Amino acid sequence: MKQLIIVESPHKATTIQNYLGQSYKVVASKGHVCDLPQKTLGIDMEHDFEPQYIISPEKQKTIDYLVKEVKKYDRVYLATDPDREGEAISWHLKNCLGLKDDKIRIEFNEISKNAVLKAMENPREINDDLVNSQQARRVLDRLVGYKISPILSRRIKSGSSAGRVQSAALKMIVERENEIRNFVPEEYWNMAAMLYKEGDKRVKANLIKANLVEYGKKKIKVEKGDLADEIASLMQNASYFVDAVKKGTSTSRPAPPFTTSTLQQEANHKLGMSSDRAMRVAQQLYEGVTITGEGQHALVTYIRTDSVRISPDFAAKTLHYVKEKYGDKFAPARPNIYKTSEKAQDAHEAIRPISLERTPESLKDKIDRDSYRLYKLIYERYLASQMTAAEFYTMTVHITGETTGKPLGFAVKGKSVKFKGFTAVYTATSDKEEDKDELGTMPDLKEGDKFELAEVVKEQKFTTPPPRYNDATLIKALEENGIGRPSTYASIISVIAKREYTEKQGKNLAPTQLGETVCQYMQNYFPTVMDLSFTARLETKLDLVAEGGEEWHNLVKVYYNHLAKYIEYASKTGGPNLMPAVETDVVCEKCGAKMVIKEGKHGKFLSCPNYPKCKNIKNIHEQVGVCPKCGGAIEKRVSKAGKTFYGCANYPKCDFVTWDLPAPHLCPKCGSLMNVRTRNYEKKYVCANSECKHVETPSEE
């Protein structure tokens, strides 16, 4: 029997083809084949919001090819990704290709030969509930985008647009920025006594840092300088001795295996990967990476999941592997089970390696660097999650400083490893807190031990504002607020950046002036879209559709009827144009009027004010720096993909280009380009020449 398998990705098709050999043919749809039309709403508003799908123009050749291929085979399987989007793609493929059989849908959580063959033994019908959930999401997103975006374009900036989920995320970023602006720092003082045990040599290795915790036998937070001075004076003449030693043990349990959200967070925190980059690499690990000498193989399970569940069979195999590699003490009596969030769909396992025999060390020089680093992160996190807890010795020492006035209380704490447990998975270079041996550097202290003062530590500090979101912390916040789902976090961040609503300040996300203006306008005229709790409730409703508990047409109708009154109000009374045109001295050569500066989706441009009678326009580029190659102006430009870059105005004679924002002048020391860098909210100009290392703080404008 000749059998055809249709998947989404050509990469995935190649991996499965390698596993199954020539007995089957595996081809790819290359993603969605049908969608709403690009230039019209594509939703029948008069007939229950029914979507009007078309074959995407760029996919017509793919459909024509698949139609011919289907005719050659006795059996066709649709093996798109095991989620709502994948289910919808299979549904469109079945309709477009005229497939008559009902049980043609197969799904698998991992791309391995056994998993694919097992899925083919149990084909099922397409899940209409999953399809309807995807349809509801697509229709809702189209309604928000097509109904609100034209209003934003008229009132704020041409090309501005709104998104059902992205707008809520933008609100979170803007609100955090306002918290930072409105933050008033408060003074406090860290105080400690640097002590030597009586009789010890006065060498650095014998120093003990005892932190002040009490004044007059009451817990204290030193908030004023005069109080800090008063206490410091008492410390200078105090008599120090140990009056309590508490020794004990503590345990630390391993973290659960990765979900999509936690993987993106850790990839950003530990590897410095953006969420978008982490998901691209994770997708490759799921679909298959090229292993030197072996060809293409998949390494991890499906990477879009909000569950921490592990299949019982694989968990049992893991315990056996742990016992063999580390010893019986490192394996729990039963597999560790973690509680999945109540908000999770729990449709798939957590992200884990397909085979524990594929250790990171065995792949280090055989796959590309990013794939290795992310695979190592996934592998170690999973393996550690199935091991015993780490155990530690702990010690807390209370030291009293007797004075002529109120007594002072100090604390010294430390811990050391009693049993490594799951931490044995991680390397010696790990920065995990569990790896630190603090007791090993502390003397053996007991009650009655006396000390001599070496130094009083008195540090003035100020409370700091909440940090701006970065990719990791924003994803965590989105998940906690129920905004978006695992498959959408990376796209949410990339979309608002592409629209120039946010910009990177180092690794952090800050709103642009445009982003703040859009946010404020949306808050004033479309509060429902900006309401985090409302957006989260809608996500829950979409989940109910996927579970068969909600009718999707009705969900769209209720939401849109609620939104329509805001659309009507904003269309009629949406306020003045918040980004008015600015007149220039440039004369329109077609009609003689003075041209004005306008904002489009690709930046500023010159336009004739007599539009539409006169449609003359000219490009205009913002000058941001000096070209280090020819001395010409560096201009801000936008690529066809919508990304901002900076290039010499003398192109093509001069081909200088950079992705980094240049400073307004060249380096005064070496003449190289200076780049703008922002760290801890402070702007610096940094020489791009690594050998020069010249840094400036720009003067206030």
C-alpha positions as CSV (number, residue, x, y, z in Angstrom):
1,M,0.0,0.0,0.0
2,K,1.4,3.4,-1.1
3,Q,1.1,5.9,1.8
4,L,1.5,9.7,1.8
5,I,2.1,11.8,5.0
6,I,1.6,15.6,4.8
7,V,3.3,17.7,7.5
8,E,3.7,21.5,7.9
9,S,7.4,22.0,7.7
10,P,9.9,20.8,5.0
11,H,12.4,20.3,7.8
12,K,10.0,18.0,9.6
13,A,9.2,16.2,6.4
14,T,12.9,15.5,5.8
15,T,13.4,14.1,9.4
16,I,10.4,11.8,9.1
17,Q,11.3,10.7,5.6
18,N,14.8,9.7,6.9
19,Y,13.2,7.6,9.7
20,L,10.6,5.8,7.5
21,G,12.6,5.3,4.4
22,Q,11.1,4.8,0.9
23,S,8.1,2.9,2.1
24,Y,6.3,6.2,2.6
25,K,6.5,9.6,1.0
26,V,6.5,12.7,3.3
27,V,5.7,16.1,1.9
28,A,5.1,19.6,3.5
29,S,2.3,22.1,3.2
30,K,4.8,24.8,4.3
31,G,2.4,26.1,7.0
32,H,-1.1,27.4,6.5
33,V,-2.5,27.0,3.0
34,C,-5.7,29.0,3.6
35,D,-6.4,32.3,5.3
36,L,-8.7,35.3,5.3
37,P,-8.0,37.6,2.3
38,Q,-5.4,40.3,2.9
39,K,-7.1,43.3,1.4
40,T,-10.7,42.8,2.6
41,L,-12.2,42.0,6.0
42,G,-13.1,38.4,4.8
43,I,-15.8,37.9,7.5
44,D,-19.5,37.8,6.6
45,M,-20.9,40.1,9.3
46,E,-24.5,39.5,8.3
47,H,-24.2,35.7,8.5
48,D,-22.9,34.7,11.9
49,F,-19.4,36.1,11.4
50,E,-18.6,33.3,9.0
51,P,-15.0,33.5,7.8
52,Q,-14.4,33.6,4.0
53,Y,-11.3,31.6,3.5
54,I,-9.2,31.7,0.3
55,I,-6.2,29.7,-0.7
56,S,-3.3,32.0,0.0
57,P,-1.9,33.2,-3.3
58,E,1.6,32.1,-2.4
59,K,0.4,28.6,-1.6
60,Q,-1.5,27.9,-4.8
61,K,1.5,26.0,-6.3
62,T,1.8,24.0,-3.1
63,I,-1.9,23.0,-3.3
64,D,-1.6,22.1,-7.0
65,Y,1.4,19.9,-6.2
66,L,-0.3,18.2,-3.3
67,V,-3.5,17.5,-5.4
68,K,-1.3,15.6,-7.9
69,E,0.5,13.7,-5.2
70,V,-2.6,12.7,-3.3
71,K,-3.9,10.9,-6.5
72,K,-0.8,8.7,-6.5
73,Y,-1.3,7.2,-3.1
74,D,-3.7,4.7,-1.5
75,R,-3.7,6.3,1.9
76,V,-3.1,9.9,3.0
77,Y,-2.3,11.0,6.5
78,L,-2.4,14.6,7.8
79,A,0.4,15.0,10.4
80,T,0.4,18.7,11.1
81,D,1.5,19.9,14.5
82,P,-0.6,18.7,17.5
83,D,-2.3,22.0,18.4
84,R,-5.1,24.3,17.3
85,E,-3.2,25.8,14.4
86,G,-2.1,22.3,13.3
87,E,-5.7,21.0,13.5
88,A,-6.9,24.0,11.4
89,I,-4.2,23.4,8.8
90,S,-5.3,19.7,8.5
91,W,-8.9,20.8,8.2
92,H,-8.0,23.2,5.3
93,L,-5.9,20.6,3.6
94,K,-8.7,18.0,3.8
95,N,-11.1,20.4,2.1
96,C,-8.7,21.8,-0.5
97,L,-7.4,18.4,-1.5
98,G,-10.9,16.8,-1.6
99,L,-9.9,14.0,0.8
100,K,-12.9,11.7,1.4
101,D,-11.7,9.5,4.3
102,D,-12.6,10.8,7.7
103,K,-9.9,9.1,9.9
104,I,-6.8,10.6,8.3
105,R,-5.5,12.8,11.1
106,I,-2.5,11.6,13.0
107,E,-0.5,13.3,15.8
108,F,2.6,12.6,17.8
109,N,4.3,14.4,20.7
110,E,7.8,13.6,19.4
111,I,9.3,13.0,16.0
112,S,10.7,9.5,16.2
113,K,10.1,6.4,14.0
114,N,8.2,4.6,16.7
115,A,6.0,7.6,17.5
116,V,5.1,8.2,13.9
117,L,4.3,4.5,13.1
118,K,2.2,4.2,16.3
119,A,0.2,7.3,15.3
120,M,-0.4,5.8,11.9
121,E,-1.9,2.7,13.5
122,N,-4.5,5.0,15.3
123,P,-5.7,7.7,12.9
124,R,-8.6,9.8,14.0
125,E,-11.1,12.3,12.6
126,I,-10.3,16.0,12.6
127,N,-11.2,17.6,15.9
128,D,-13.8,20.2,15.0
129,D,-13.6,21.8,18.5
130,L,-9.9,22.5,18.0
131,V,-10.6,23.9,14.5
132,N,-13.4,26.1,15.8
133,S,-11.2,27.5,18.6
134,Q,-8.6,28.5,16.0
135,Q,-11.3,30.0,13.8
136,A,-12.7,32.0,16.7
137,R,-9.2,33.3,17.5
138,R,-8.5,34.2,13.9
139,V,-11.8,36.0,13.4
140,L,-11.5,37.9,16.6
141,D,-8.0,39.0,15.8
142,R,-9.1,40.1,12.3
143,L,-12.0,42.1,13.7
144,V,-9.8,44.0,16.1
145,G,-7.1,44.6,13.6
146,Y,-9.4,45.7,10.7
147,K,-11.8,47.7,12.7
148,I,-9.5,49.6,15.0
149,S,-6.2,49.9,13.0
150,P,-7.7,52.4,10.4
151,I,-8.8,54.6,13.3
152,L,-5.3,54.6,14.8
153,S,-3.8,55.3,11.3
154,R,-6.0,58.4,11.0
155,R,-5.5,59.7,14.6
156,I,-1.9,58.8,15.4
157,K,0.3,57.6,12.5
158,S,-0.2,56.0,9.1
159,G,0.4,52.3,9.4
160,S,-0.4,52.1,13.1
161,S,-2.3,49.0,14.1
162,A,-4.0,47.3,17.1
163,G,-3.9,43.7,18.1
164,R,-6.2,41.9,20.5
165,V,-3.4,40.4,22.6
166,Q,-0.5,42.7,21.6
167,S,-2.3,45.8,22.8
168,A,-2.7,44.3,26.3
169,A,1.0,43.4,26.4
170,L,1.9,47.0,25.3
171,K,-0.2,48.3,28.2
172,M,1.9,46.2,30.7
173,I,5.1,47.6,29.3
174,V,3.8,51.2,29.4
175,E,2.4,50.8,32.9
176,R,5.8,49.5,34.1
177,E,7.5,52.5,32.5
178,N,5.1,54.9,34.4
179,E,5.9,53.1,37.6
180,I,9.6,53.7,37.0
181,R,9.0,57.4,36.2
182,N,6.8,58.0,39.3
183,F,9.1,56.1,41.6
184,V,10.5,58.0,44.6
185,P,13.6,56.3,46.0
186,E,13.8,55.8,49.8
187,E,17.1,55.9,51.8
188,Y,18.3,52.9,53.8
189,W,21.6,51.7,55.3
190,N,23.2,48.3,55.3
191,M,25.3,47.8,58.4
192,A,27.7,45.0,59.4
193,A,30.6,44.3,61.7
194,M,33.7,42.7,60.2
195,L,34.9,40.5,63.1
196,Y,37.9,38.3,64.0
197,K,37.5,35.4,66.4
198,E,39.4,36.3,69.6
199,G,42.9,34.8,69.3
200,D,42.8,34.4,65.5
201,K,45.4,35.9,63.2
202,R,44.3,39.1,61.6
203,V,44.2,37.8,58.1
204,K,41.5,38.2,55.5
205,A,40.7,34.5,55.5
206,N,39.6,34.7,59.2
207,L,37.2,37.6,58.8
208,I,33.5,37.1,59.5
209,K,30.9,39.5,58.2
210,A,28.0,39.8,60.7
211,N,25.0,41.7,59.5
212,L,23.1,44.0,61.8
213,V,19.6,42.7,62.4
214,E,18.6,44.1,65.9
215,Y,18.8,47.2,67.9
216,G,17.6,47.1,71.5
217,K,16.5,43.5,71.0
218,K,14.1,44.6,68.3
219,K,14.4,44.0,64.5
220,I,15.6,47.1,62.8
221,K,15.8,48.7,59.4
222,V,18.1,51.6,59.4
223,E,16.5,54.3,57.3
224,K,18.3,57.5,58.3
225,G,21.9,58.6,58.3
226,D,21.9,60.0,61.8
227,L,20.7,56.6,63.2
228,A,23.4,54.8,61.1
229,D,26.0,57.1,62.7
230,E,24.6,56.5,66.2
231,I,24.8,52.7,65.7
232,A,28.2,52.8,64.1
233,S,29.5,54.7,67.2
234,L,28.1,52.0,69.5
235,M,29.7,49.3,67.3
236,Q,33.1,50.8,67.7
237,N,33.1,50.2,71.4
238,A,30.9,47.1,71.7
239,S,31.9,43.7,73.1
240,Y,31.0,40.9,70.7
241,F,30.2,37.3,71.6
242,V,28.1,34.4,70.3
243,D,25.0,33.8,72.3
244,A,23.2,31.3,70.0
245,V,24.2,28.7,67.3
246,K,21.5,26.9,65.4
247,K,22.6,24.0,63.2
248,G,20.3,22.1,60.9
249,T,19.6,20.7,57.5
250,S,17.5,21.9,54.5
251,T,16.4,20.4,51.2
252,S,15.9,21.9,47.8
253,R,13.6,20.2,45.2
254,P,14.4,20.3,41.5
255,A,12.4,22.5,39.2
256,P,9.8,20.9,37.0
257,P,10.6,20.2,33.3
258,F,10.2,23.0,30.9
259,T,7.0,24.4,29.5
260,T,7.1,26.8,26.5
261,S,7.0,29.8,28.8
262,T,9.7,28.6,31.3
263,L,11.9,27.5,28.4
264,Q,11.8,31.0,26.9
265,Q,12.4,32.6,30.3
266,E,15.5,30.4,31.1
267,A,16.9,30.7,27.5
268,N,16.8,34.5,27.9
269,H,18.2,34.5,31.4
270,K,20.9,31.8,31.1
271,L,21.7,32.0,27.3
272,G,20.9,35.5,26.4
273,M,18.5,34.3,23.7
274,S,15.5,36.5,22.7
275,S,12.2,34.7,23.0
276,D,11.9,34.7,19.2
277,R,15.3,33.2,18.8
278,A,14.8,30.6,21.5
279,M,11.6,29.4,19.8
280,R,13.2,29.1,16.4
281,V,16.0,27.0,17.8
282,A,13.6,24.9,19.8
283,Q,11.5,24.3,16.7
284,Q,14.6,23.0,15.0
285,L,15.3,20.7,17.9
286,Y,11.8,19.4,17.6
287,E,11.7,19.0,13.8
288,G,15.2,17.8,13.4
289,V,18.8,19.1,13.4
290,T,21.7,17.9,11.3
291,I,24.1,15.8,13.3
292,T,27.5,15.4,11.8
293,G,27.9,11.9,10.5
294,E,24.3,10.9,11.2
295,G,22.1,13.1,9.2
296,Q,18.9,14.8,10.4
297,H,17.4,13.8,13.8
298,A,14.8,15.2,16.1
299,L,16.0,15.7,19.7
300,V,13.1,17.0,21.8
301,T,9.4,16.6,22.2
302,Y,6.8,19.1,21.0
303,I,7.8,22.6,22.1
304,R,4.4,24.3,22.5
305,T,3.0,23.2,25.8
306,D,1.9,24.5,29.1
307,S,2.0,21.2,30.9
308,V,4.7,19.8,33.2
309,R,3.4,16.3,32.8
310,I,5.7,13.4,31.7
311,S,4.5,10.1,30.2
312,P,4.7,7.3,32.8
313,D,6.8,5.1,30.4
314,F,9.4,7.7,29.9
315,A,9.5,8.7,33.5
316,A,10.2,5.0,34.4
317,K,13.0,4.8,31.8
318,T,14.5,8.0,33.4
319,L,14.6,6.5,36.9
320,H,16.5,3.5,35.5
321,Y,18.9,5.8,33.6
322,V,19.5,7.9,36.8
323,K,20.3,4.8,38.9
324,E,22.8,3.6,36.3
325,K,24.6,6.9,35.8
326,Y,24.5,8.4,39.3
327,G,23.5,5.7,41.7
328,D,20.4,4.5,43.6
329,K,20.4,7.5,46.0
330,F,19.9,9.9,43.2
331,A,16.7,8.3,42.0
332,P,13.4,8.7,43.9
333,A,11.4,5.7,44.8
334,R,8.7,6.9,42.4
335,P,8.9,9.4,39.5
336,N,8.6,13.0,40.6
337,I,5.2,14.4,39.6
338,Y,4.6,18.2,39.3
339,K,1.3,20.0,39.4
340,T,0.3,21.7,36.1
341,S,-1.2,25.2,36.4
342,E,-5.0,25.3,36.6
343,K,-4.9,27.6,33.5
344,A,-3.0,25.0,31.4
345,Q,-4.6,22.9,28.7
346,D,-2.4,20.0,29.5
347,A,-2.7,18.7,26.0
348,H,1.0,17.6,25.7
349,E,3.9,16.5,27.8
350,A,6.4,18.9,29.1
351,I,9.4,19.6,26.9
352,R,11.9,16.8,27.3
353,P,14.6,15.0,25.3
354,I,13.4,12.2,23.1
355,S,16.3,9.9,24.2
356,L,18.4,10.2,27.3
357,E,21.2,8.4,25.5
358,R,21.6,11.6,23.4
359,T,23.5,13.4,26.1
360,P,24.6,17.0,25.4
361,E,28.3,15.9,25.6
362,S,27.7,13.4,22.8
363,L,26.4,16.2,20.5
364,K,28.7,19.1,21.5
365,D,30.8,19.1,18.3
366,K,28.1,17.6,16.1
367,I,25.4,20.3,16.0
368,D,25.4,24.1,15.8
369,R,26.2,26.1,18.9
370,D,22.8,27.5,19.7
371,S,21.1,24.1,19.2
372,Y,23.7,22.6,21.5
373,R,23.2,25.2,24.2
374,L,19.4,25.1,24.2
375,Y,19.4,21.3,24.0
376,K,21.7,21.1,27.0
377,L,19.4,23.5,28.9
378,I,16.4,21.2,28.1
379,Y,18.2,17.9,28.8
380,E,19.7,18.9,32.1
381,R,16.4,20.6,33.4
382,Y,14.5,17.4,32.5
383,L,17.0,15.0,34.0
384,A,17.3,17.0,37.2
385,S,13.5,17.2,37.5
386,Q,13.4,13.4,37.9
387,M,16.0,13.1,40.6
388,T,16.0,13.4,44.4
389,A,16.2,16.6,46.3
390,A,19.5,18.2,47.3
391,E,20.4,18.3,51.0
392,F,22.4,21.0,52.8
393,Y,23.9,21.6,56.2
394,T,22.8,24.9,57.5
395,M,24.1,27.1,60.4
396,T,22.7,30.4,61.8
397,V,24.8,32.2,64.4
398,H,23.5,35.1,66.5
399,I,26.1,37.5,67.8
400,T,25.4,40.1,70.5
401,G,27.3,43.4,70.6
402,E,27.1,44.6,74.2
403,T,27.2,48.4,74.5
404,T,26.8,51.1,77.1
405,G,23.4,51.8,75.5
406,K,21.0,49.4,73.7
407,P,22.5,46.0,72.7
408,L,23.1,45.2,69.1
409,G,22.2,41.9,67.4
410,F,24.0,40.4,64.4
411,A,23.4,37.3,62.2
412,V,25.8,35.1,60.3
413,K,24.3,32.4,58.1
414,G,25.9,29.7,55.9
415,K,25.2,26.4,54.3
416,S,27.1,23.6,52.6
417,V,26.2,20.5,50.5
418,K,25.3,17.4,52.4
419,F,24.0,15.4,49.4
420,K,24.1,16.8,45.8
421,G,20.9,15.1,44.6
422,F,19.6,16.7,41.4
423,T,22.4,19.3,41.4
424,A,24.8,16.6,40.3
425,V,23.4,17.1,36.8
426,Y,24.8,20.6,36.5
427,T,28.5,21.3,35.8
428,A,31.0,22.8,38.3
429,T,30.6,26.2,36.6
430,S,26.9,26.4,37.4
431,D,25.8,29.6,39.1
432,K,23.1,27.9,41.0
433,E,22.7,28.9,44.6
434,E,22.7,25.3,45.7
435,D,26.3,24.8,44.5
436,K,27.8,27.4,46.9
437,D,29.6,26.0,49.9
438,E,29.4,28.8,52.5
439,L,30.1,26.8,55.6
440,G,33.4,25.6,54.2
441,T,34.8,29.1,54.6
442,M,33.3,29.7,58.1
443,P,35.1,28.9,61.4
444,D,33.5,26.4,63.7
445,L,31.5,28.8,66.0
446,K,30.0,27.9,69.4
447,E,28.2,29.8,72.1
448,G,30.5,32.0,74.2
449,D,33.0,32.6,71.4
450,K,34.3,36.2,71.6
451,F,35.3,38.5,68.8
452,E,37.3,41.7,68.1
453,L,36.0,44.3,65.7
454,A,38.1,44.9,62.6
455,E,35.8,47.3,60.7
456,V,32.4,48.8,60.7
457,V,30.6,48.5,57.4
458,K,28.1,51.3,56.8
459,E,26.6,51.6,53.3
460,Q,24.1,54.1,52.2
461,K,21.5,52.6,49.8
462,F,18.4,53.7,48.0
463,T,15.4,51.6,47.0
464,T,15.3,51.1,43.2
465,P,12.2,51.1,40.9
466,P,10.9,47.9,39.4
467,P,13.1,46.9,36.5
468,R,11.8,47.2,32.9
469,Y,10.5,44.0,31.5
470,N,12.8,41.9,29.4
471,D,11.7,38.9,27.2
472,A,11.8,36.5,30.1
473,T,10.0,38.6,32.7
474,L,7.4,39.8,30.2
475,I,6.6,36.2,29.2
476,K,6.2,35.3,32.9
477,A,3.9,38.3,33.4
478,L,1.8,37.4,30.3
479,E,1.4,33.9,31.6
480,E,0.5,34.9,35.1
481,N,-2.1,37.3,33.7
482,G,-3.5,34.8,31.3
483,I,-2.6,36.8,28.3
484,G,-1.8,34.8,25.2
485,R,-0.9,31.1,25.1
486,P,2.4,29.2,24.8
487,S,2.6,29.4,21.0
488,T,2.0,33.2,21.0
489,Y,4.4,34.7,23.5
490,A,7.4,35.1,21.2
491,S,5.2,36.6,18.4
492,I,3.6,39.1,20.8
493,I,7.0,40.5,21.7
494,S,8.2,40.6,18.1
495,V,5.0,42.2,16.7
496,I,5.0,45.2,19.1
497,A,8.7,45.7,18.4
498,K,8.2,45.6,14.7
499,R,5.5,48.2,14.9
500,E,8.0,50.4,16.8
501,Y,5.8,50.5,19.9
502,T,8.8,49.2,21.9
503,E,12.5,49.3,21.7
504,K,15.4,47.5,23.4
505,Q,17.3,49.3,26.2
506,G,20.1,46.9,26.6
507,K,18.2,43.6,27.2
508,N,15.1,45.4,28.5
509,L,11.9,46.5,26.7
510,A,10.9,50.1,26.9
511,P,7.9,51.8,25.2
512,T,8.6,54.3,22.4
513,Q,6.8,57.6,22.3
514,L,4.6,56.1,19.5
515,G,3.9,53.1,21.7
516,E,2.9,55.3,24.7
517,T,0.6,57.4,22.4
518,V,-1.0,54.3,21.0
519,C,-1.5,52.8,24.5
520,Q,-3.0,56.0,25.8
521,Y,-5.4,56.3,22.8
522,M,-6.4,52.7,23.1
523,Q,-7.0,53.1,26.9
524,N,-9.2,56.1,26.2
525,Y,-11.3,54.8,23.4
526,F,-11.0,50.9,23.5
527,P,-10.7,50.1,27.2
528,T,-12.0,46.6,26.6
529,V,-9.1,45.6,24.4
530,M,-6.7,47.0,27.0
531,D,-8.4,45.3,30.0
532,L,-6.0,42.5,31.1
533,S,-8.7,40.6,33.0
534,F,-11.2,40.9,30.0
535,T,-8.5,39.6,27.6
536,A,-7.6,36.7,30.0
537,R,-11.3,35.8,30.3
538,L,-11.6,35.7,26.5
539,E,-8.6,33.3,26.3
540,T,-10.4,31.0,28.8
541,K,-13.4,31.1,26.6
542,L,-11.3,30.1,23.6
543,D,-10.0,27.2,25.6
544,L,-13.6,26.2,26.3
545,V,-14.3,26.2,22.6
546,A,-11.4,23.8,22.1
547,E,-12.9,21.5,24.8
548,G,-16.3,21.6,23.3
549,G,-17.8,23.7,26.0
550,E,-18.6,26.9,24.1
551,E,-20.1,27.6,20.6
552,W,-17.6,29.7,18.7
553,H,-20.0,31.9,16.6
554,N,-21.7,33.0,19.8
555,L,-18.4,33.8,21.5
556,V,-17.4,36.1,18.5
557,K,-20.8,37.7,18.4
558,V,-20.8,38.6,22.1
559,Y,-17.3,40.0,21.9
560,Y,-17.8,42.0,18.8
561,N,-21.2,43.5,19.9
562,H,-19.4,44.7,23.1
563,L,-16.6,46.1,21.0
564,A,-18.8,47.7,18.3
565,K,-20.0,50.6,20.5
566,Y,-16.4,51.6,21.1
567,I,-15.6,51.5,17.4
568,E,-18.6,53.6,16.6
569,Y,-17.7,56.2,19.3
570,A,-14.1,56.4,18.3
571,S,-14.9,56.7,14.6
572,K,-17.2,59.7,15.3
573,T,-15.4,61.4,18.2
574,G,-11.9,60.0,18.2
575,G,-10.2,63.3,19.0
576,P,-7.7,65.3,17.0
577,N,-4.8,63.9,14.9
578,L,-2.2,63.2,17.6
579,M,0.6,63.2,15.1
580,P,-0.1,66.3,12.9
581,A,1.8,67.1,9.8
582,V,4.8,69.5,10.1
583,E,5.3,72.1,7.3
584,T,8.7,72.4,5.7
585,D,10.5,74.8,3.3
586,V,10.6,72.1,0.6
587,V,8.4,73.1,-2.4
588,C,6.3,70.6,-4.3
589,E,7.6,70.7,-7.8
590,K,4.1,69.6,-9.1
591,C,1.9,72.2,-7.6
592,G,4.1,74.7,-5.7
593,A,2.8,74.0,-2.2
594,K,5.1,73.7,0.8
595,M,5.5,70.0,1.5
596,V,4.8,68.6,5.0
597,I,6.4,65.8,7.0
598,K,4.2,62.9,7.7
599,E,4.7,59.6,9.5
600,G,4.2,56.3,7.7
601,K,4.7,52.7,8.7
602,H,8.3,52.9,7.4
603,G,9.1,56.2,9.0
604,K,8.9,59.9,8.0
605,F,8.3,61.1,4.5
606,L,7.5,64.4,2.6
607,S,4.0,64.7,1.3
608,C,2.1,67.4,-0.6
609,P,-0.5,69.0,1.6
610,N,-2.9,69.1,-1.4
611,Y,-3.4,65.3,-1.3
612,P,-5.4,63.7,-2.9
613,K,-5.4,66.3,-5.7
614,C,-1.6,66.2,-5.7
615,K,-0.1,62.9,-4.7
616,N,3.5,63.9,-4.8
617,I,5.7,62.3,-2.0
618,K,9.4,62.2,-1.3
619,N,11.6,60.0,0.9
620,I,13.1,61.6,4.0
621,H,15.6,60.0,6.3
622,E,16.4,61.1,9.9
623,Q,20.1,61.9,10.3
624,V,21.5,60.2,13.4
625,G,25.3,60.2,13.0
626,V,28.5,60.6,10.9
627,C,29.7,57.9,8.6
628,P,33.2,56.6,9.7
629,K,34.0,55.6,6.1
630,C,33.3,58.8,4.1
631,G,32.2,61.4,6.6
632,G,28.7,61.6,5.2
633,A,25.5,61.5,7.2
634,I,24.2,58.2,8.7
635,E,20.4,58.0,8.2
636,K,17.8,55.9,9.9
637,R,16.2,53.5,7.5
638,V,13.7,50.6,7.5
639,S,14.3,47.3,5.6
640,K,11.6,45.6,3.6
641,A,11.1,43.2,6.5
642,G,10.3,46.3,8.7
643,K,13.5,46.2,10.7
644,T,15.3,49.5,11.5
645,F,18.9,49.9,10.4
646,Y,21.3,52.8,9.8
647,G,23.1,53.5,6.5
648,C,25.3,56.1,4.8
649,A,23.3,58.7,2.9
650,N,26.0,58.4,0.1
651,Y,24.9,54.9,-0.8
652,P,25.7,53.3,-3.3
653,K,29.0,55.2,-3.4
654,C,29.5,54.3,0.3
655,D,28.2,51.0,1.5
656,F,28.5,51.6,5.3
657,V,25.6,50.1,7.3
658,T,25.0,49.1,10.9
659,W,22.1,47.7,13.0
660,D,23.3,49.6,16.1
661,L,22.1,53.2,16.8
662,P,25.0,55.5,16.1
663,A,26.0,58.4,18.4
664,P,25.8,61.9,16.7
665,H,29.6,62.1,16.4
666,L,32.6,59.9,15.8
667,C,35.0,58.9,18.5
668,P,37.3,61.8,19.4
669,K,40.2,59.4,20.2
670,C,40.3,57.1,17.2
671,G,37.7,58.4,14.7
672,S,35.6,55.2,14.8
673,L,31.9,55.0,15.0
674,M,30.3,55.6,18.5
675,N,27.2,53.6,19.4
676,V,24.5,54.5,21.8
677,R,24.2,52.1,24.8
678,T,21.7,52.3,27.7
679,R,22.3,50.4,30.9
680,N,20.4,50.8,34.2
681,Y,18.5,53.7,32.6
682,E,21.7,55.6,31.8
683,K,22.7,56.5,28.3
684,K,26.3,56.2,27.2
685,Y,28.3,56.7,23.9
686,V,30.6,53.7,23.4
687,C,33.3,53.5,20.8
688,A,32.7,50.6,18.4
689,N,36.5,50.0,18.2
690,S,37.1,47.3,20.9
691,E,40.8,48.4,21.2
692,C,39.9,52.0,21.9
693,K,37.3,51.5,24.7
694,H,36.4,55.2,24.8
695,V,33.1,55.9,26.6
696,E,31.2,59.2,27.0
697,T,28.2,60.3,29.0
698,P,26.2,62.6,26.7
699,S,25.3,66.1,28.0
700,E,21.6,66.7,28.8
701,E,19.7,68.2,26.0
